């Protein structure tokens, strides 16, 4: 029971610290921060896949699968949003005005 309480405490504290840090990020740094978060989600996915190689109870497998799906959703969605955000900074030339068409 003490292990569960410790895990919940770590989760709540990390949520609070993460929220405070992310809410103070200026918009200019949002895209690089998002890219770094995507990389962390990829590492989470690799770790979850390694854990599935060991013996686990069925409930652990369900929780691990939920974490794996959530991290994959976060990673793919983050890459899509990052691609859209970096597309906003590309210059678009009008055809016939010296730009590429």
ChimeraX attribute file (.defattr): number of C-alpha atoms within 10 A of each C-alpha:
attribute: neighborCount
match mode: 1-to-1
recipient: residues
	/A:1	6
	/A:2	7
	/A:3	8
	/A:4	9
	/A:5	10
	/A:6	11
	/A:7	12
	/A:8	12
	/A:9	12
	/A:10	12
	/A:11	11
	/A:12	12
	/A:13	12
	/A:14	12
	/A:15	12
	/A:16	11
	/A:17	11
	/A:18	11
	/A:19	11
	/A:20	11
	/A:21	10
	/A:22	11
	/A:23	9
	/A:24	8
	/A:25	11
	/A:26	8
	/A:27	8
	/A:28	8
	/A:29	9
	/A:30	13
	/A:31	18
	/A:32	12
	/A:33	15
	/A:34	16
	/A:35	17
	/A:36	12
	/A:37	16
	/A:38	21
	/A:39	15
	/A:40	14
	/A:41	21
	/A:42	18
	/A:43	13
	/A:44	17
	/A:45	20
	/A:46	12
	/A:47	12
	/A:48	16
	/A:49	14
	/A:50	10
	/A:51	13
	/A:52	13
	/A:53	8
	/A:54	7
	/A:55	9
	/A:56	12
	/A:57	7
	/A:58	9
	/A:59	9
	/A:60	12
	/A:61	14
	/A:62	12
	/A:63	11
	/A:64	18
	/A:65	15
	/A:66	12
	/A:67	15
	/A:68	20
	/A:69	13
	/A:70	13
	/A:71	20
	/A:72	17
	/A:73	13
	/A:74	16
	/A:75	22
	/A:76	14
	/A:77	13
	/A:78	20
	/A:79	18
	/A:80	11
	/A:81	15
	/A:82	18
	/A:83	13
	/A:84	12
	/A:85	13
	/A:86	11
	/A:87	11
	/A:88	9
	/A:89	8
	/A:90	8
	/A:91	8
	/A:92	11
	/A:93	11
	/A:94	10
	/A:95	9
	/A:96	8
	/A:97	8
	/A:98	8
	/A:99	10
	/A:100	9
	/A:101	9
